[in-house]
Amino acid sequence: MDSIRLEHTFPEVFAKRSDLQSDVWQQDVTFERGKLYLVEADSGTGKSSLCSFIYGYRQDYQGIITFDGQNIRNFKTRDWTRLRRNNLSLMWQELRLFPELTAMENVMIKNRLTGFKRRKQILEWFDALGISDKVDTKVGIMSYGQQQRVALMRALAQPIDFLFVDEPISHLDDGNARQMADVMMEEATRQGAGVVVTSIGKHVDMNYDKILHL
Amino acid sequence: MILVWKLLRQHISGLQLLGFFLANLLGMLIVLLALQFYRDVRPVFSQEDGVINNDYIIISRRISAFGVGTSSFTKNEIEDIQDQPFTVRLGAFTASQYKVSCSMGIEGVANFGTQMYFEAVPDLFVDTDRSQWKYEEGSDFVPIILPRSYLSIYNFGFAQGRSLPQLSEGVVSMIDMTVLLRGDSKEFRMRGKVVGFTNRLNTILVPESFMQWSNREFAPGADADPTRLIVEVGNPTDDRIAKYIQQHNYDIDEDKLQAGKATYFLKVMSGIVMGVGLLISALSFFILMLSIYLLVQKNTVKFRNLLLIGYSPAQVSLPYQLLTIVLNGLVLAIALLMLYVLRQRYMNLLWAMFPTIEEGTMRPAYVLGGVIFLLVSVLNVMAIRHKVSKCF
């Protein structure tokens, strides 16, 4: 998958708003593979909605979203399952980890599905992200910042054409945020993936190809 | 898959599953036991001899004290019986209108001969192995079915007193008989062989086609009314049969009617018990479904997250589907085991009372149990899949 295009798209809840000032909503926007985007937003402007529309689990939008020219409204469950394994990855703002599993198990539950990374590589990530002592700790008792790092690793344990990270560093200090950005960009660059980072203010300084205001 | 199971096994209520397990086991056992018991006990009542099936009665006219008056049925009377609501099918006994004598011997030396007669009923009423039960015009061979009591009379009365060998059914079936048919103007010699024995029909039976041919050939014009009728009835316990028979001063085999009644009651009882068993099975099925639905409900967030990270609905459904299939399989296995033990016990009792009863098999229970298992499992699997798909 090489491009994600939004044509005049906006969330249905905004239908009655006439004061919509956005680089994304009601515009024609294309995300291209291999590029890095930052979507800046104030809270309540539909940042997480954007991710959920593109990731296929909410359809309450107007306009058209296409993957390589194909309208995603026509996709079936089977198509989405395939896309989520092989093309599209999302790190949720709310993380969606399984608190009863350990950090490693949370990454492995995705990696077993894709068979994409070896355990050794995943342990290297743990190391690089500074939580190598938490490998066998249940996610439920880890801090939110630590959980964010586990969620990132899970998001990276698959083939990626496009990676969406929804406020990835909201609970991290600058040092840890930097490490996380490095791990993410290393993997994304290696795969030639497009990366879309959303943020409500705090974001890592990276070489963004485009900065959009939502 | 291990990780998925580790996730999804949470919230599984052992108590609910145990409840389902016991209820389903009880239901399954009752259904299978009812069927198996019915199949095992039925021969006791029906004494099936394979010649005449169960729900048939034989009607004759009551013979008066001095043997006066007619003993045959007129066409009108037959039609009247045919029109009765209890009648399913009716056939007339046709008697031979000519003289028959029969001799049997070994290696061509005739050493036992007797005068006799033949009767025939429509082939439809003979449900023995019909491969031998046919006669083709021009053939000189005629198959015969004998009442079993005739053999007893020979074996225990005649042979004993004259130090003659006793004959088994198998031996009798091997004996070649020479049958001599004698009409007014001609006679014909043919070969005869006993192809079966009956407990029910107190007559010497030949195929109807043979009877038609021989009566035409040896007693042309003598078209006598039948003296006995065989009637297939829908329900042998029907009051109207007894009433009708009494009103018209007919005779039927009471014993036969009793056996029919007993079989009918056995059928009804087994039906009721099976119905109760099926009801319990159905209820237990709902317990399981509710339990699974509750589980899915409790785990909705997990299901949703698994689907969002790329698991397919089929993969996510699989653990619970396997769980139900294993449970159902376990229920079937244990129910069959319990049935086996119970059956041993009641069969021993039955053998003590009726030594001749056949051992039979548990195949009906296997088949029915398998069908229930498949049906319930397929429904479970589909329902779980449906419920999980809704999380997508």
Interface residues (C-beta under 8 A of the other chain):
Chain A: Y55 Y57 T77 R78 W80 T81 R84 R85 L90 R96 F98 E100 L101 E105 M108 I109 K110 R112 L113 T114 R154 Q158
Chain B: M1 L3 V4 K6 L7 Q10 K302 N305 L306 L307 L308 I309 G310 Y311 S312 P313 S389 F392
